[in-house]
């Protein structure tokens, strides 16, 4: 019996990827809003401006591996690194 698909909100393990939200645009220090996923206030924002905890977004991503809703910051590429200090 392996056909049953059960929703598992807390998926640990390799499926789960941590988001990189280092950019200050992910943090609104002036206004907490209810997280779109858990309804508790958060100062964090997704790229689309959705109020969401980072861990909630990571949980969502783990639960919806085929959808792109919450993404990490783009890695800053070390291009034009001419000055070798
Ligand atoms: Zn949340």
PDB file of the backbone (N, CA, C, O) and the ligand in Angstrom, with CONECT records:
HET     ZN  A 101       1
ATOM      1  N   UNK A   1       0.835  -1.203   0.000  1.00  0.00           N
ATOM      2  CA  UNK A   1       0.000   0.000   0.000  1.00  0.00           C
ATOM      3  C   UNK A   1       0.866   1.248   0.000  1.00  0.00           C
ATOM      4  O   UNK A   1       1.113   1.843   1.049  1.00  0.00           O
ATOM      5  N   UNK A   2       1.311   1.628  -1.141  1.00  0.00           N
ATOM      6  CA  UNK A   2       2.173   2.809  -1.166  1.00  0.00           C
ATOM      7  C   UNK A   2       1.557   3.937  -1.990  1.00  0.00           C
ATOM      8  O   UNK A   2       2.210   4.947  -2.256  1.00  0.00           O
ATOM      9  N   UNK A   3       0.316   3.763  -2.387  1.00  0.00           N
ATOM     10  CA  UNK A   3      -0.289   4.752  -3.269  1.00  0.00           C
ATOM     11  C   UNK A   3      -0.902   5.931  -2.506  1.00  0.00           C
ATOM     12  O   UNK A   3      -1.133   6.996  -3.079  1.00  0.00           O
ATOM     13  N   UNK A   4      -1.158   5.732  -1.225  1.00  0.00           N
ATOM     14  CA  UNK A   4      -1.785   6.798  -0.450  1.00  0.00           C
ATOM     15  C   UNK A   4      -0.826   7.967  -0.279  1.00  0.00           C
ATOM     16  O   UNK A   4       0.308   7.805   0.172  1.00  0.00           O
ATOM     17  N   UNK A   5      -1.303   9.134  -0.644  1.00  0.00           N
ATOM     18  CA  UNK A   5      -0.464  10.325  -0.445  1.00  0.00           C
ATOM     19  C   UNK A   5      -0.987  11.098   0.744  1.00  0.00           C
ATOM     20  O   UNK A   5      -2.082  11.660   0.711  1.00  0.00           O
ATOM     21  N   UNK A   6      -0.216  11.116   1.755  1.00  0.00           N
ATOM     22  CA  UNK A   6      -0.641  11.837   2.949  1.00  0.00           C
ATOM     23  C   UNK A   6       0.088  13.164   3.028  1.00  0.00           C
ATOM     24  O   UNK A   6       1.301  13.231   2.826  1.00  0.00           O
ATOM     25  N   UNK A   7      -0.649  14.210   3.320  1.00  0.00           N
ATOM     26  CA  UNK A   7       0.009  15.502   3.498  1.00  0.00           C
ATOM     27  C   UNK A   7       0.870  15.487   4.742  1.00  0.00           C
ATOM     28  O   UNK A   7       0.420  15.133   5.832  1.00  0.00           O
ATOM     29  N   UNK A   8       2.085  15.868   4.561  1.00  0.00           N
ATOM     30  CA  UNK A   8       3.013  15.881   5.685  1.00  0.00           C
ATOM     31  C   UNK A   8       3.603  17.280   5.809  1.00  0.00           C
ATOM     32  O   UNK A   8       4.538  17.631   5.090  1.00  0.00           O
ATOM     33  N   UNK A   9       3.064  18.065   6.709  1.00  0.00           N
ATOM     34  CA  UNK A   9       3.458  19.472   6.781  1.00  0.00           C
ATOM     35  C   UNK A   9       4.899  19.688   7.217  1.00  0.00           C
ATOM     36  O   UNK A   9       5.530  20.676   6.842  1.00  0.00           O
ATOM     37  N   UNK A  10       5.412  18.763   8.007  1.00  0.00           N
ATOM     38  CA  UNK A  10       6.782  18.964   8.466  1.00  0.00           C
ATOM     39  C   UNK A  10       7.672  17.897   7.861  1.00  0.00           C
ATOM     40  O   UNK A  10       7.906  16.839   8.445  1.00  0.00           O
ATOM     41  N   UNK A  11       8.151  18.206   6.689  1.00  0.00           N
ATOM     42  CA  UNK A  11       8.966  17.241   5.982  1.00  0.00           C
ATOM     43  C   UNK A  11      10.432  17.476   6.297  1.00  0.00           C
ATOM     44  O   UNK A  11      11.021  18.450   5.827  1.00  0.00           O
ATOM     45  N   UNK A  12      11.009  16.618   7.066  1.00  0.00           N
ATOM     46  CA  UNK A  12      12.452  16.758   7.306  1.00  0.00           C
ATOM     47  C   UNK A  12      13.212  16.037   6.204  1.00  0.00           C
ATOM     48  O   UNK A  12      12.617  15.325   5.395  1.00  0.00           O
ATOM     49  N   UNK A  13      14.487  16.214   6.174  1.00  0.00           N
ATOM     50  CA  UNK A  13      15.264  15.425   5.230  1.00  0.00           C
ATOM     51  C   UNK A  13      15.696  16.202   4.005  1.00  0.00           C
ATOM     52  O   UNK A  13      15.610  17.429   3.962  1.00  0.00           O
ATOM     53  N   UNK A  14      16.157  15.475   3.022  1.00  0.00           N
ATOM     54  CA  UNK A  14      16.820  16.083   1.869  1.00  0.00           C
ATOM     55  C   UNK A  14      15.897  16.932   1.007  1.00  0.00           C
ATOM     56  O   UNK A  14      16.367  17.782   0.251  1.00  0.00           O
ATOM     57  N   UNK A  15      14.582  16.709   1.112  1.00  0.00           N
ATOM     58  CA  UNK A  15      13.642  17.503   0.316  1.00  0.00           C
ATOM     59  C   UNK A  15      13.708  18.976   0.694  1.00  0.00           C
ATOM     60  O   UNK A  15      13.439  19.863  -0.116  1.00  0.00           O
ATOM     61  N   UNK A  16      14.069  19.202   1.932  1.00  0.00           N
ATOM     62  CA  UNK A  16      13.944  20.528   2.478  1.00  0.00           C
ATOM     63  C   UNK A  16      15.178  21.366   2.166  1.00  0.00           C
ATOM     64  O   UNK A  16      16.296  21.027   2.553  1.00  0.00           O
ATOM     65  N   UNK A  17      14.947  22.463   1.460  1.00  0.00           N
ATOM     66  CA  UNK A  17      16.065  23.353   1.146  1.00  0.00           C
ATOM     67  C   UNK A  17      15.891  24.652   1.893  1.00  0.00           C
ATOM     68  O   UNK A  17      14.802  25.225   1.934  1.00  0.00           O
ATOM     69  N   UNK A  18      16.960  25.104   2.476  1.00  0.00           N
ATOM     70  CA  UNK A  18      16.896  26.361   3.207  1.00  0.00           C
ATOM     71  C   UNK A  18      16.959  27.533   2.236  1.00  0.00           C
ATOM     72  O   UNK A  18      17.747  27.542   1.291  1.00  0.00           O
ATOM     73  N   UNK A  19      16.126  28.497   2.491  1.00  0.00           N
ATOM     74  CA  UNK A  19      16.138  29.694   1.666  1.00  0.00           C
ATOM     75  C   UNK A  19      17.227  30.646   2.132  1.00  0.00           C
ATOM     76  O   UNK A  19      17.559  30.719   3.315  1.00  0.00           O
ATOM     77  N   UNK A  20      17.762  31.360   1.182  1.00  0.00           N
ATOM     78  CA  UNK A  20      18.746  32.387   1.500  1.00  0.00           C
ATOM     79  C   UNK A  20      18.075  33.740   1.339  1.00  0.00           C
ATOM     80  O   UNK A  20      17.849  34.214   0.226  1.00  0.00           O
ATOM     81  N   UNK A  21      17.768  34.336   2.452  1.00  0.00           N
ATOM     82  CA  UNK A  21      17.111  35.642   2.428  1.00  0.00           C
ATOM     83  C   UNK A  21      17.983  36.632   3.175  1.00  0.00           C
ATOM     84  O   UNK A  21      17.619  37.134   4.239  1.00  0.00           O
ATOM     85  N   UNK A  22      19.113  36.895   2.610  1.00  0.00           N
ATOM     86  CA  UNK A  22      20.023  37.817   3.278  1.00  0.00           C
ATOM     87  C   UNK A  22      19.708  39.260   2.922  1.00  0.00           C
ATOM     88  O   UNK A  22      20.041  40.181   3.669  1.00  0.00           O
ATOM     89  N   UNK A  23      19.066  39.450   1.783  1.00  0.00           N
ATOM     90  CA  UNK A  23      18.802  40.805   1.325  1.00  0.00           C
ATOM     91  C   UNK A  23      17.862  41.513   2.297  1.00  0.00           C
ATOM     92  O   UNK A  23      16.907  40.923   2.803  1.00  0.00           O
ATOM     93  N   UNK A  24      18.146  42.767   2.543  1.00  0.00           N
ATOM     94  CA  UNK A  24      17.341  43.510   3.519  1.00  0.00           C
ATOM     95  C   UNK A  24      15.909  43.702   3.044  1.00  0.00           C
ATOM     96  O   UNK A  24      15.027  44.028   3.838  1.00  0.00           O
ATOM     97  N   UNK A  25      15.674  43.500   1.744  1.00  0.00           N
ATOM     98  CA  UNK A  25      14.318  43.661   1.232  1.00  0.00           C
ATOM     99  C   UNK A  25      13.384  42.580   1.769  1.00  0.00           C
ATOM    100  O   UNK A  25      12.165  42.686   1.635  1.00  0.00           O
ATOM    101  N   UNK A  26      13.950  41.556   2.368  1.00  0.00           N
ATOM    102  CA  UNK A  26      13.113  40.502   2.938  1.00  0.00           C
ATOM    103  C   UNK A  26      12.663  40.842   4.348  1.00  0.00           C
ATOM    104  O   UNK A  26      11.866  40.118   4.945  1.00  0.00           O
ATOM    105  N   UNK A  27      13.172  41.943   4.876  1.00  0.00           N
ATOM    106  CA  UNK A  27      12.884  42.262   6.264  1.00  0.00           C
ATOM    107  C   UNK A  27      12.283  43.655   6.360  1.00  0.00           C
ATOM    108  O   UNK A  27      12.929  44.654   6.044  1.00  0.00           O
ATOM    109  N   UNK A  28      11.051  43.698   6.796  1.00  0.00           N
ATOM    110  CA  UNK A  28      10.383  44.980   6.981  1.00  0.00           C
ATOM    111  C   UNK A  28      10.363  45.305   8.466  1.00  0.00           C
ATOM    112  O   UNK A  28       9.541  44.778   9.216  1.00  0.00           O
ATOM    113  N   UNK A  29      11.252  46.155   8.877  1.00  0.00           N
ATOM    114  CA  UNK A  29      11.386  46.401  10.303  1.00  0.00           C
ATOM    115  C   UNK A  29      10.287  47.289  10.853  1.00  0.00           C
ATOM    116  O   UNK A  29      10.162  47.453  12.067  1.00  0.00           O
ATOM    117  N   UNK A  30       9.499  47.856   9.974  1.00  0.00           N
ATOM    118  CA  UNK A  30       8.475  48.782  10.430  1.00  0.00           C
ATOM    119  C   UNK A  30       7.129  48.113  10.634  1.00  0.00           C
ATOM    120  O   UNK A  30       6.308  48.585  11.420  1.00  0.00           O
ATOM    121  N   UNK A  31       6.906  47.040   9.945  1.00  0.00           N
ATOM    122  CA  UNK A  31       5.555  46.498   9.955  1.00  0.00           C
ATOM    123  C   UNK A  31       5.539  44.975   9.963  1.00  0.00           C
ATOM    124  O   UNK A  31       6.012  44.322   9.033  1.00  0.00           O
ATOM    125  N   UNK A  32       4.982  44.432  11.039  1.00  0.00           N
ATOM    126  CA  UNK A  32       4.714  43.002  11.046  1.00  0.00           C
ATOM    127  C   UNK A  32       3.370  42.752  10.384  1.00  0.00           C
ATOM    128  O   UNK A  32       2.403  43.482  10.599  1.00  0.00           O
ATOM    129  N   UNK A  33       3.334  41.720   9.591  1.00  0.00           N
ATOM    130  CA  UNK A  33       2.060  41.328   8.992  1.00  0.00           C
ATOM    131  C   UNK A  33       1.813  39.856   9.280  1.00  0.00           C
ATOM    132  O   UNK A  33       2.754  39.094   9.501  1.00  0.00           O
ATOM    133  N   UNK A  34       0.553  39.460   9.277  1.00  0.00           N
ATOM    134  CA  UNK A  34       0.284  38.038   9.494  1.00  0.00           C
ATOM    135  C   UNK A  34       0.851  37.190   8.373  1.00  0.00           C
ATOM    136  O   UNK A  34       0.613  37.448   7.193  1.00  0.00           O
ATOM    137  N   UNK A  35       1.591  36.191   8.758  1.00  0.00           N
ATOM    138  CA  UNK A  35       2.170  35.261   7.801  1.00  0.00           C
ATOM    139  C   UNK A  35       1.061  34.623   6.971  1.00  0.00           C
ATOM    140  O   UNK A  35       0.037  34.209   7.514  1.00  0.00           O
ATOM    141  N   UNK A  36       1.259  34.544   5.666  1.00  0.00           N
ATOM    142  CA  UNK A  36       0.231  33.977   4.790  1.00  0.00           C
ATOM    143  C   UNK A  36       0.052  32.479   5.032  1.00  0.00           C
ATOM    144  O   UNK A  36      -0.927  31.882   4.583  1.00  0.00           O
ATOM    145  N   UNK A  37       0.994  31.885   5.736  1.00  0.00           N
ATOM    146  CA  UNK A  37       0.928  30.442   5.938  1.00  0.00           C
ATOM    147  C   UNK A  37       0.498  30.049   7.350  1.00  0.00           C
ATOM    148  O   UNK A  37      -0.246  29.084   7.528  1.00  0.00           O
ATOM    149  N   UNK A  38       0.962  30.793   8.349  1.00  0.00           N
ATOM    150  CA  UNK A  38       0.623  30.380   9.721  1.00  0.00           C
ATOM    151  C   UNK A  38      -0.145  31.458  10.480  1.00  0.00           C
ATOM    152  O   UNK A  38      -0.577  31.238  11.612  1.00  0.00           O
ATOM    153  N   UNK A  39      -0.316  32.630   9.852  1.00  0.00           N
ATOM    154  CA  UNK A  39      -1.157  33.679  10.430  1.00  0.00           C
ATOM    155  C   UNK A  39      -0.551  34.402  11.620  1.00  0.00           C
ATOM    156  O   UNK A  39      -1.208  35.244  12.232  1.00  0.00           O
ATOM    157  N   UNK A  40       0.669  34.091  11.952  1.00  0.00           N
ATOM    158  CA  UNK A  40       1.310  34.819  13.039  1.00  0.00           C
ATOM    159  C   UNK A  40       2.143  35.955  12.457  1.00  0.00           C
ATOM    160  O   UNK A  40       2.678  35.839  11.355  1.00  0.00           O
ATOM    161  N   UNK A  41       2.249  37.045  13.197  1.00  0.00           N
ATOM    162  CA  UNK A  41       2.934  38.215  12.634  1.00  0.00           C
ATOM    163  C   UNK A  41       4.404  37.961  12.327  1.00  0.00           C
ATOM    164  O   UNK A  41       5.108  37.268  13.061  1.00  0.00           O
ATOM    165  N   UNK A  42       4.831  38.538  11.233  1.00  0.00           N
ATOM    166  CA  UNK A  42       6.230  38.393  10.844  1.00  0.00           C
ATOM    167  C   UNK A  42       6.689  39.642  10.124  1.00  0.00           C
ATOM    168  O   UNK A  42       5.915  40.250   9.385  1.00  0.00           O
ATOM    169  N   UNK A  43       7.926  40.030  10.323  1.00  0.00           N
ATOM    170  CA  UNK A  43       8.480  41.160   9.572  1.00  0.00           C
ATOM    171  C   UNK A  43       9.081  40.708   8.240  1.00  0.00           C
ATOM    172  O   UNK A  43       9.550  41.533   7.456  1.00  0.00           O
ATOM    173  N   UNK A  44       9.066  39.421   7.991  1.00  0.00           N
ATOM    174  CA  UNK A  44       9.718  38.917   6.788  1.00  0.00           C
ATOM    175  C   UNK A  44       8.799  38.975   5.575  1.00  0.00           C
ATOM    176  O   UNK A  44       7.581  38.828   5.683  1.00  0.00           O
ATOM    177  N   UNK A  45       9.417  39.193   4.418  1.00  0.00           N
ATOM    178  CA  UNK A  45       8.662  39.261   3.165  1.00  0.00           C
ATOM    179  C   UNK A  45       9.334  38.381   2.118  1.00  0.00           C
ATOM    180  O   UNK A  45      10.557  38.252   2.074  1.00  0.00           O
ATOM    181  N   UNK A  46       8.515  37.795   1.298  1.00  0.00           N
ATOM    182  CA  UNK A  46       9.065  37.033   0.181  1.00  0.00           C
ATOM    183  C   UNK A  46       9.446  37.994  -0.935  1.00  0.00           C
ATOM    184  O   UNK A  46       9.263  39.205  -0.816  1.00  0.00           O
ATOM    185  N   UNK A  47       9.980  37.440  -2.027  1.00  0.00           N
ATOM    186  CA  UNK A  47      10.310  38.286  -3.174  1.00  0.00           C
ATOM    187  C   UNK A  47       9.076  38.973  -3.730  1.00  0.00           C
ATOM    188  O   UNK A  47       9.149  40.071  -4.282  1.00  0.00           O
ATOM    189  N   UNK A  48       7.937  38.303  -3.571  1.00  0.00           N
ATOM    190  CA  UNK A  48       6.696  38.866  -4.095  1.00  0.00           C
ATOM    191  C   UNK A  48       6.011  39.776  -3.095  1.00  0.00           C
ATOM    192  O   UNK A  48       4.926  40.297  -3.356  1.00  0.00           O
ATOM    193  N   UNK A  49       6.652  39.966  -1.943  1.00  0.00           N
ATOM    194  CA  UNK A  49       6.071  40.855  -0.950  1.00  0.00           C
ATOM    195  C   UNK A  49       5.062  40.173  -0.045  1.00  0.00           C
ATOM    196  O   UNK A  49       4.356  40.840   0.711  1.00  0.00           O
ATOM    197  N   UNK A  50       4.985  38.866  -0.112  1.00  0.00           N
ATOM    198  CA  UNK A  50       4.097  38.155   0.794  1.00  0.00           C
ATOM    199  C   UNK A  50       4.733  38.111   2.173  1.00  0.00           C
ATOM    200  O   UNK A  50       5.925  37.840   2.316  1.00  0.00           O
ATOM    201  N   UNK A  51       3.916  38.382   3.186  1.00  0.00           N
ATOM    202  CA  UNK A  51       4.412  38.251   4.546  1.00  0.00           C
ATOM    203  C   UNK A  51       4.466  36.767   4.883  1.00  0.00           C
ATOM    204  O   UNK A  51       3.453  36.069   4.855  1.00  0.00           O
ATOM    205  N   UNK A  52       5.640  36.313   5.194  1.00  0.00           N
ATOM    206  CA  UNK A  52       5.789  34.888   5.469  1.00  0.00           C
ATOM    207  C   UNK A  52       7.067  34.653   6.264  1.00  0.00           C
ATOM    208  O   UNK A  52       8.104  35.264   6.005  1.00  0.00           O
ATOM    209  N   UNK A  53       6.966  33.752   7.240  1.00  0.00           N
ATOM    210  CA  UNK A  53       8.176  33.368   7.952  1.00  0.00           C
ATOM    211  C   UNK A  53       9.068  32.570   7.011  1.00  0.00           C
ATOM    212  O   UNK A  53       8.593  31.857   6.127  1.00  0.00           O
ATOM    213  N   UNK A  54      10.341  32.705   7.220  1.00  0.00           N
ATOM    214  CA  UNK A  54      11.259  31.957   6.371  1.00  0.00           C
ATOM    215  C   UNK A  54      11.040  30.458   6.543  1.00  0.00           C
ATOM    216  O   UNK A  54      11.039  29.711   5.564  1.00  0.00           O
ATOM    217  N   UNK A  55      10.856  30.024   7.768  1.00  0.00           N
ATOM    218  CA  UNK A  55      10.665  28.592   7.994  1.00  0.00           C
ATOM    219  C   UNK A  55       9.348  28.123   7.388  1.00  0.00           C
ATOM    220  O   UNK A  55       9.250  26.996   6.904  1.00  0.00           O
ATOM    221  N   UNK A  56       8.334  28.988   7.416  1.00  0.00           N
ATOM    222  CA  UNK A  56       7.054  28.619   6.802  1.00  0.00           C
ATOM    223  C   UNK A  56       7.224  28.484   5.297  1.00  0.00           C
ATOM    224  O   UNK A  56       6.686  27.560   4.686  1.00  0.00           O
ATOM    225  N   UNK A  57       7.973  29.405   4.701  1.00  0.00           N
ATOM    226  CA  UNK A  57       8.228  29.333   3.266  1.00  0.00           C
ATOM    227  C   UNK A  57       9.003  28.069   2.921  1.00  0.00           C
ATOM    228  O   UNK A  57       8.744  27.430   1.901  1.00  0.00           O
ATOM    229  N   UNK A  58       9.948  27.717   3.771  1.00  0.00           N
ATOM    230  CA  UNK A  58      10.721  26.498   3.528  1.00  0.00           C
ATOM    231  C   UNK A  58       9.835  25.270   3.649  1.00  0.00           C
ATOM    232  O   UNK A  58       9.964  24.321   2.874  1.00  0.00           O
ATOM    233  N   UNK A  59       8.936  25.293   4.622  1.00  0.00           N
ATOM    234  CA  UNK A  59       7.981  24.188   4.762  1.00  0.00           C
ATOM    235  C   UNK A  59       7.100  24.086   3.518  1.00  0.00           C
ATOM    236  O   UNK A  59       6.826  23.002   3.004  1.00  0.00           O
ATOM    237  N   UNK A  60       6.668  25.259   3.060  1.00  0.00           N
ATOM    238  CA  UNK A  60       5.791  25.276   1.879  1.00  0.00           C
ATOM    239  C   UNK A  60       6.522  24.722   0.666  1.00  0.00           C
ATOM    240  O   UNK A  60       5.972  23.929  -0.098  1.00  0.00           O
ATOM    241  N   UNK A  61       7.749  25.143   0.501  1.00  0.00           N
ATOM    242  CA  UNK A  61       8.537  24.654  -0.631  1.00  0.00           C
ATOM    243  C   UNK A  61       8.701  23.132  -0.560  1.00  0.00           C
ATOM    244  O   UNK A  61       8.628  22.434  -1.571  1.00  0.00           O
ATOM    245  N   UNK A  62       8.923  22.647   0.652  1.00  0.00           N
ATOM    246  CA  UNK A  62       9.097  21.199   0.813  1.00  0.00           C
ATOM    247  C   UNK A  62       7.816  20.457   0.482  1.00  0.00           C
ATOM    248  O   UNK A  62       7.846  19.340  -0.033  1.00  0.00           O
ATOM    249  N   UNK A  63       6.685  21.095   0.786  1.00  0.00           N
ATOM    250  CA  UNK A  63       5.397  20.456   0.531  1.00  0.00           C
ATOM    251  C   UNK A  63       4.952  20.616  -0.923  1.00  0.00           C
ATOM    252  O   UNK A  63       4.094  19.873  -1.399  1.00  0.00           O
ATOM    253  N   UNK A  64       5.543  21.590  -1.626  1.00  0.00           N
ATOM    254  CA  UNK A  64       5.171  21.841  -3.020  1.00  0.00           C
ATOM    255  C   UNK A  64       6.422  21.900  -3.884  1.00  0.00           C
ATOM    256  O   UNK A  64       6.766  22.953  -4.420  1.00  0.00           O
ATOM    257  N   UNK A  65       7.096  20.768  -4.016  1.00  0.00           N
ATOM    258  CA  UNK A  65       8.403  20.763  -4.703  1.00  0.00           C
ATOM    259  C   UNK A  65       8.339  21.174  -6.170  1.00  0.00           C
ATOM    260  O   UNK A  65       9.357  21.542  -6.756  1.00  0.00           O
ATOM    261  N   UNK A  66       7.148  21.112  -6.765  1.00  0.00           N
ATOM    262  CA  UNK A  66       7.064  21.428  -8.194  1.00  0.00           C
ATOM    263  C   UNK A  66       6.695  22.883  -8.442  1.00  0.00           C
ATOM    264  O   UNK A  66       6.690  23.337  -9.586  1.00  0.00           O
ATOM    265  N   UNK A  67       6.387  23.615  -7.377  1.00  0.00           N
ATOM    266  CA  UNK A  67       5.966  24.992  -7.566  1.00  0.00           C
ATOM    267  C   UNK A  67       7.046  25.957  -7.104  1.00  0.00           C
ATOM    268  O   UNK A  67       7.835  25.657  -6.208  1.00  0.00           O
ATOM    269  N   UNK A  68       7.062  27.108  -7.731  1.00  0.00           N
ATOM    270  CA  UNK A  68       8.038  28.124  -7.372  1.00  0.00           C
ATOM    271  C   UNK A  68       7.295  29.312  -6.794  1.00  0.00           C
ATOM    272  O   UNK A  68       6.714  30.117  -7.521  1.00  0.00           O
ATOM    273  N   UNK A  69       7.324  29.405  -5.515  1.00  0.00           N
ATOM    274  CA  UNK A  69       6.634  30.518  -4.853  1.00  0.00           C
ATOM    275  C   UNK A  69       7.601  31.328  -4.007  1.00  0.00           C
ATOM    276  O   UNK A  69       7.567  32.559  -4.000  1.00  0.00           O
ATOM    277  N   UNK A  70       8.453  30.621  -3.303  1.00  0.00           N
ATOM    278  CA  UNK A  70       9.435  31.288  -2.470  1.00  0.00           C
ATOM    279  C   UNK A  70      10.822  30.897  -2.950  1.00  0.00           C
ATOM    280  O   UNK A  70      11.154  29.714  -3.023  1.00  0.00           O
ATOM    281  N   UNK A  71      11.607  31.870  -3.267  1.00  0.00           N
ATOM    282  CA  UNK A  71      12.929  31.579  -3.825  1.00  0.00           C
ATOM    283  C   UNK A  71      14.009  32.278  -3.018  1.00  0.00           C
ATOM    284  O   UNK A  71      13.761  33.271  -2.334  1.00  0.00           O
ATOM    285  N   UNK A  72      15.202  31.735  -3.117  1.00  0.00           N
ATOM    286  CA  UNK A  72      16.335  32.334  -2.437  1.00  0.00           C
ATOM    287  C   UNK A  72      16.847  33.539  -3.203  1.00  0.00           C
ATOM    288  O   UNK A  72      16.563  33.718  -4.387  1.00  0.00           O
ATOM    289  N   UNK A  73      17.599  34.350  -2.505  1.00  0.00           N
ATOM    290  CA  UNK A  73      18.279  35.452  -3.174  1.00  0.00           C
ATOM    291  C   UNK A  73      19.238  34.894  -4.214  1.00  0.00           C
ATOM    292  O   UNK A  73      19.803  33.813  -4.050  1.00  0.00           O
ATOM    293  N   UNK A  74      19.402  35.641  -5.262  1.00  0.00           N
ATOM    294  CA  UNK A  74      20.391  35.248  -6.259  1.00  0.00           C
ATOM    295  C   UNK A  74      21.779  35.363  -5.651  1.00  0.00           C
ATOM    296  O   UNK A  74      22.104  36.330  -4.961  1.00  0.00           O
ATOM    297  N   UNK A  75      22.576  34.359  -5.926  1.00  0.00           N
ATOM    298  CA  UNK A  75      23.948  34.406  -5.448  1.00  0.00           C
ATOM    299  C   UNK A  75      24.692  35.532  -6.135  1.00  0.00           C
ATOM    300  O   UNK A  75      24.694  35.617  -7.364  1.00  0.00           O
ATOM    301  N   UNK A  76      25.317  36.386  -5.368  1.00  0.00           N
ATOM    302  CA  UNK A  76      26.111  37.435  -6.008  1.00  0.00           C
ATOM    303  C   UNK A  76      27.319  36.827  -6.702  1.00  0.00           C
ATOM    304  O   UNK A  76      28.179  36.206  -6.078  1.00  0.00           O
ATOM    305  N   UNK A  77      27.355  37.026  -8.001  1.00  0.00           N
ATOM    306  CA  UNK A  77      28.455  36.434  -8.752  1.00  0.00           C
ATOM    307  C   UNK A  77      29.693  37.318  -8.656  1.00  0.00           C
ATOM    308  O   UNK A  77      29.619  38.543  -8.757  1.00  0.00           O
ATOM    309  N   UNK A  78      30.796  36.679  -8.465  1.00  0.00           N
ATOM    310  CA  UNK A  78      32.031  37.426  -8.297  1.00  0.00           C
ATOM    311  C   UNK A  78      32.630  37.724  -9.666  1.00  0.00           C
ATOM    312  O   UNK A  78      33.731  37.292 -10.006  1.00  0.00           O
ATOM    313  N   UNK A  79      31.855  38.481 -10.432  1.00  0.00           N
ATOM    314  CA  UNK A  79      32.362  38.841 -11.754  1.00  0.00           C
ATOM    315  C   UNK A  79      33.059  40.195 -11.679  1.00  0.00           C
ATOM    316  O   UNK A  79      32.793  40.999 -10.785  1.00  0.00           O
ATOM    317  N   UNK A  80      33.926  40.423 -12.600  1.00  0.00           N
ATOM    318  CA  UNK A  80      34.653  41.682 -12.614  1.00  0.00           C
ATOM    319  C   UNK A  80      35.523  41.847 -11.371  1.00  0.00           C
ATOM    320  O   UNK A  80      35.716  42.948 -10.856  1.00  0.00           O
ATOM    321  N   UNK A  81      36.027  40.733 -10.923  1.00  0.00           N
ATOM    322  CA  UNK A  81      36.852  40.804  -9.714  1.00  0.00           C
ATOM    323  C   UNK A  81      38.300  41.061 -10.120  1.00  0.00           C
ATOM    324  O   UNK A  81      39.164  40.188 -10.040  1.00  0.00           O
ATOM    325  N   UNK A  82      38.521  42.275 -10.549  1.00  0.00           N
ATOM    326  CA  UNK A  82      39.852  42.576 -11.080  1.00  0.00           C
ATOM    327  C   UNK A  82      40.820  42.966  -9.969  1.00  0.00           C
ATOM    328  O   UNK A  82      42.005  42.633  -9.994  1.00  0.00           O
ATOM    329  N   UNK A  83      40.284  43.665  -9.023  1.00  0.00           N
ATOM    330  CA  UNK A  83      41.160  44.115  -7.943  1.00  0.00           C
ATOM    331  C   UNK A  83      41.477  42.970  -7.000  1.00  0.00           C
ATOM    332  O   UNK A  83      40.624  42.525  -6.232  1.00  0.00           O
ATOM    333  N   UNK A  84      42.653  42.522  -7.066  1.00  0.00           N
ATOM    334  CA  UNK A  84      43.068  41.476  -6.147  1.00  0.00           C
ATOM    335  C   UNK A  84      43.826  42.124  -5.005  1.00  0.00           C
ATOM    336  O   UNK A  84      45.044  42.304  -5.043  1.00  0.00           O
ATOM    337  N   UNK A  85      43.056  42.462  -3.998  1.00  0.00           N
ATOM    338  CA  UNK A  85      43.638  43.247  -2.901  1.00  0.00           C
ATOM    339  C   UNK A  85      44.695  42.448  -2.146  1.00  0.00           C
ATOM    340  O   UNK A  85      45.287  42.954  -1.193  1.00  0.00           O
TER     341      UNK A  85
HETATM  342 ZN    ZN A 101       4.565  31.644   9.382  1.00  0.00          ZN
END
